[in-house]
Amino acid sequence: MFLQIAAILLAAVMVILVINTTYLGELYLINEKNKIKSVADYLSTLDLQSGIYLGTVSKIEKEKNISIDIYFPDGSPLYLSPANIVPSGGNTVIIEHKAYKDGSVIDIRECDGNQYIDFRKTLSDGTEIEIFSFKGNVESNAGVALYFVCSSIVFIFIIVLIFFVFYSGKFTKPLIKMSRITEKMSNMDFSEKLDVKTNDEIGELSSSINHLSDSLDKTLQDLNEKNKKLKDDIEKKQTLEELRKEFISSISHELKTPIAIVRGYAEGAELMIESGDSKGAAEYCDIIIKESDKMNALVYELLELSRYEIGDSRLECETFELKEFINDFTDSEKIVFEEHGIKCETDIPSGIKCYGDIIKLTMVLNNYISNAISHAEGEKFIKITCEDRPDIVRVFVYNTGSPISQEDIGKIWNSFYRADKSRSRKEGRFGLGLSIVSAIQNLHGNEFGVENAEDGVTFWFDISKGI
């Protein structure tokens, strides 16, 4: 609104300025010509023999800032102006010439770069009146007038805009606030209300918007309360359905290979028994048993993970000493460390009390250690440390080896995801260990994660502080 009014005012100012700049000088010149002609007409009414005639002419010259020469019919001067407006000598050029019906003539002449107006009129008795006016004075007056008009217009324009800014705020500010609040209402935010300060149309509109906001807010709250239970039921059903589909798809994929292996070796064992090769059949049966054990382990891990994810597993929390918890586990894994040529160190201070489900936290530590054993390279070194924080204890499991790529680091917590698929398959690992860690930590409400370290990788998990 302000910009539109300002544009209209500015356009009007520009039109006025253009008109004044273009025509004001010409208007002053026309006015000067008319003034000179009116002086000549007035002088023609005076009595030349009057004793005050010459004095009157001199007075008119001074008042009108012009030069007057009067000649008798025989050409002798009756009155010669003391003002030397017309330059003597030089080359005079007529720029403009105009003749009137009464026989008078007006010229604009130029001499030595100066322009002047020359008016001549012959009276009925033969007396000739010649009036001169310096055109530069006319242009100077026109310039002053133009400057004054332009300055006045610009000043008035600024004053009007300032007044309009304050006056328009009475209407625009409430409208702007209405627009902002209704925009919030469209986004279901009914926290802000309009101030009703007047009894006019804007006040009535503000009151109506407030009433609409309250009505919509109350209606939505009622609707949310009624739909909350239904929404929770639908989400739970969808979650269970997604878990079921994912479970079936994943287990079908993981069981496909071992089932094919079992079938192949079973057929081979059958042929060997028929041919009398009992030793070869026994070897094939051992392979079948190993693959069956792998399938059994996979099913067990899937069932455990499914229980954690759907909340069908309860935590049996208790207070325990962290150093004892870590050392008991590493002592039980000494043989595994020796078989893989891995050196394992722990640096856990004494006296740190933790609180959680020891059995499930043991599974977390076991999966981290198993993962570290599988990926340890170079020095084959594993180190378990901790960081005592205000509300939790963060346990770190570091192993030397290759870092995890940025592409894999965000996916390793997904079920059945293996960054190194060939090694995991060979070692009988199914990509469920870190998913189980994620599920157990979520049950405890604690965080977990992984980060690449110098010459290795560090996995970590939080345990709540005990009393």
N, C-alpha and C positions, 0 to 999 in steps of 0.2 A: 504494500500500500504506500509506504514511504517512497520507495523507488519510483513508483508510477507517478505520484504527485510531483516528486522532484524532477522527473523527466519532463512532465508537462510544463512546469514552471521554467525549467531550463530552456525548453524549446521556445516558450514565449519570450524569454529574455533575449535569446539569440535572434529571434525575428525582429524585436525592437532595436537591438544593437545594429543589425544589418541595415534596417531601414534608416536609422539615424546616421550611420556611417555613410550610406550611399546618397541620401537626399538632404541631409541637414544643411550642408554647405551650399547646395543649390537653392534651398529655401531661403537662406540668408541673403544670397545674391539677388534673388527675385524681390525680396523685401527691401533691399537697398535700392534697387531700381525704382520700385514703387515710391519709396521715400523721396528719391530725387525728383521724380515726376510730380509728386504732390507739392514739393517745395516750389517747383517751377510754376505750377498752376496757381499756387498761392501768391507768388510774386506778380503774376500777370494781373491779379485783381487789385494790386496796390497802385496808388497815384504816384507817378514818377516825380511830380513837382512837389510832393509833400516834403516837408522839412525833416521828417523822421524816416524817410524811405531808406536812405543809405545806412542809417543806424540799425534799422530793422534787418537789412540784408546782412550786416556784419554780425548781428546777434544770432541770426539763423545759421550762419557759417559755424559759429562756435558751438551752438547747441547740437547741430547735426554732423559736425566734424566733416564738413565738405568745403569745397572752394567754388565761389560764384564770380563769374565775370559777366558784366552787362554792357552792351554796346548800343549807341544811337543808330538810327537808320543809316546815317552816312558812314558808319564804321568807327567813329570815334568812341573811346571808352567812356562809359558813364560811371562804372565801378569795376575796379580790378582787385581781385582777392589778394591780400598780403601773403596768404599761404601758397607756397610753391609746390603744389601736388604734382603738376605736370612737369616732367623734366624738360629742360630746354635743350634743343639740339638733338642729335641722335636720330636713328632710323625708327620711325613709328610704324607699327603694323596693326591693322584692324583685325582682331580675332573674331569678333561677333558684331553684327549690325542689325538693328531693328528700327523700323519706322512705324509711327502711330498715325491714326486717321486725322488727328489735328495738325499734322505736319511736323511734329516733333520727332527727333531722332535720338537713339541711344546706341552708343558704341562701346565695346570693350577693346581698349588699345593696349599695346605693349611697346615699351621703349626702354632699351638698356636693361632688359630682364625684369622690369617692373610693369605690372598691369594696373590699369585704372579705368574707371567708368567715365565716359564723356557723354553728357546729355545736352542737346541743343534744341532751342525752341524760339521761333520768331513770333512776336506778338502782332496784333492787328495794326498797330501804328508803325511797324517796321523795326521796333526795338528787339534786339536778339539777346536771349539769356543763355549762357553756357555754364553748366554745373559739372564739377569734377569730384570724383570720390576715389580714394586709393583702395584698390581691391584687396590689398594685403590686410587692411584693417577688417574688412568683411570676413576674410578667411580666418583671421585671428579670433574674431568674435565667435565665428562658427566653431572653431576648434575648442575654445573655452566652453562653449555651450555643449558641444559633443562630449567633452571630458566630464563635465558636470552631470549630464544625463546618464552616461554610461556608468559613472561611479555610483550615482544614486540608484540606478537599477540593480547593479550588483549588490550594493549594500542592502537594499530592500529584499532582494532574493535571499541573501544569507539570513536576514532577520526572519523572513517568512519560514525558511527551512528550520531554523532553530525553534521557532514557535510551534511549527508543525510536529517536530520531534517530540516535544513535551506534550502537546495536545493529543497527538495520535497515540501516545503511550497509554492514554486512558482507555482506548479501545483495543489496541494491538496486544498489550501485555496480557490481559485476560484471555484473549483468543489464542495467543502462543501457549499459555499455560494449559488451556483446554486441549490444544492439539497434543501437547506432551503427555498429559494425563490420559487422554483417550488412546494414545499410542500404547501406553503402559497397560491400559485395560484390554487392548487387543492381544497383549502378551500375557494376560491373566494376572496382572499385577494391580491390585486394588488398594494398595497401601496409602497412596497420596490422594488428598481431597482438595477441592477448589474452595477458596475463600469467598463467601457471599457477602459483599460489602454494599451493594446497591440494590434498589428495587426496580431497576429498569430491565430491559430485555436480556442484557448480559447477566444480570444477577439471577433472573429466572432460569436462564439456560445453565448457569453454574449449579444452581440448586437441583435441576433435573439430572444433570450428569452425576452429581453426588448420590442422588437417590438411585440412579441406575447402577452405579458402582456398588453400592451396598447390597442391592438386590442380587446382582450377578455374583458377588462374593459369597453371599449366604447360600445361594443356589448351588454354586460349585462346591462349597464345603459339604453341603448335604449329599451331593452326588458322589463326592470323593469318599465320604464315609460309607455310603451304601455299596460302592463298587470296590472298596479296598479288599474285603474278604474274597470277593469273586476274582479279583485280579491276582491275589496271592495263590488262590487255588489253580487258576489257569497257568500261572508261571511255574508252579510246582509240577503240574502235569506235563507242561512242555519240557521242563528240565529233565524229568524222569524219562520222557519219550526220547529226548536227544541222547541221554546217557545210554538208554537201551540200544538205540540204533548204532551209536558209536561203539558200544561194547560188542555187539554182534559183528559189525564190520571189522573191527580191529582183531578180535579173536579169530575170525574166519581167515583173515590174512596171515596171522601169525601161526595158526595151526596147519595151514595148507602145506607148508614145506615139511614139517616133521611127520605129518600123516603120510605124505608121499614117500618119505624115507622109510617109515615103518612098513608100509605096504610093499615097497621094493625089497627090503631085506627079508620080510616074511615070505614072499614068493621065492626068494633065493634060498632061504633056509629049507623050505618045503622041497625044492629040487635036490638040495644036498642030502636031505634025509632019504629021499627016494633012491639016490645014487649011492648011499652008504657012507657019505662024508660027514660023520657025526661031529668031528672037530670043527669043520668049517661052519656047520649049522649052529654049533654052540657059540662061535664068534659072532655070527649074525644075530643070534638071540641076545647076546650082550649089547650089541648096538641098538637093538629094538628096545631093550630095557632102559638104556641111557636116554634114548629119544622120548620114551614114555615118561621118564622122570622129568625131562625138560618140559613136556606138555603139562605135567602135573604142577610143576613150579609156576608155569605161566598162568594156569587157571587159578592157582592160589593167589598169585599177585593181583590178577584181575579182580578176583572177588574182594580182596582186601581194599584195593583202590576204589572199587565201586561202593563199598560200605562207607569209606571215608567221605566220598564226594556227595553221597545222598544223605549224610548225617546219621547213618545207622550205627555208628560206632561211638561209644561213650568214653570220655577220658577218665582214667583212674589216677588222679593227680596226687602227688605226695612230695614232701621236701626231701632233697638228697644233696649230698656233697659232690660238687662238680668234678674235682680232681679224682676222687674215688671212682666216679662213674666213667670217666675217660680212661683211666688206667686199667680198670677191670676189662673194658672192651678191648684195648690194645693188647693186653696180656693174652686174651683169648684168640687173638689173630696173629700171634707170633709165628706160628707155623706157616701161615699163608704168606706173611711178609718174607720169610726165609725162602719159600718155594719160588717166589718171584724176584728174589734178590733185591728186596726193597728195605731201606733203612727208615725206620719210623721213630720220630721224637715227639715228646709232648712237653709243653711248657705251661702248666696250669697252676696258679697259686693255690695254696691251701686256704681253707676257711670260707670259700665261696659257696653259699647255699643257693640252690635252685629249686624251682617248683614246677612240676609237670608230670606227664605220664611216662614213667621210665621205660616201659616196654616199647611205646611208640617212638620215643626219642632215641632209643637204641636202634630202631629201624632207620631213623634219619641218619644217625652217625654211621650205621652199617652201609647204607646206600652211598654216602659220601666217600667212605673209605674204599668200598668196592670200585667206585668210579675212579678214585685216585690210583688204586692198584692197576686198573685196566689201562690208564692213560699215562702212568709214570714213565718217563724216558730219561736218557742221559744219566745223571747221578742216581736216578730212581730213589728219590728222597721224599718222604712225607712228613709234614710237621703239623701238629695240632696245637693251637694257641687260643687265647680268649682275651676279651676286652670287657672289663667290669664297668657297666654304665649304671645310671641312677635306678632304672626300673627293670633292666634286663641285663643278661650276660650274652655277649655275642661270641660264638664259637667259630673259629676259622680252621679249615682243613686245606692245607697247601700241598701241592705235588709238583715236582719238576716235570717239564714236558712242553709240548707245543701249545700255544694259546688257542682259545676258541675263536673262530671267525665271527665277525659282526653279523653275518647272515644267520649263523647257528645260535648265537648267544641268547636271542630272544625266543627260540623255539625248543630249547632242550628240556623245558618243563612240561612240554606236551606229551601225552601218552604215545608210546611206540615211536617216538622220534629218536633217531640215533645219528649223531654227527659222523661217526665212523661205523658204517653199517657192516662192513666185512668183518672187522674185529669183534664187534658186539655179537654178531651171529655165531662166530667161531667160539666165543667164550660162553655161549648160552645165555646172553643178556638180551632182554626184550625191549629195552627203552621205557621201562615202567618205574625204575627206581626213583628218578627225580620227580616224576608225577606223584609218587607216593609221598616223597618229602614235601612237595607243595601241599598235598591234601592234609598231612599231619600238622604242618605248621599253620595252615588255615584253621584247623580244629582248635589249636592252642591260641589262635589270634596273634601269632608272632610272625615276624618277617624272615625272609630268607633271600639268598641271591648268590651271584657269582661275578668274579671280576678277574681279568687277566693280570698276572703279576710278572715280575722280572723272572725270566727263565721258567715260567710255569703258570699255574692257574690256582686261584683260591676260591673255594666254596665256603659259604657261611650260613649260619642259622642262629636265631635268637631263642633264649630260654628265659622264662620269667624268673625274677629274683624270689628267693624263699626267705622266710622269717627265721 
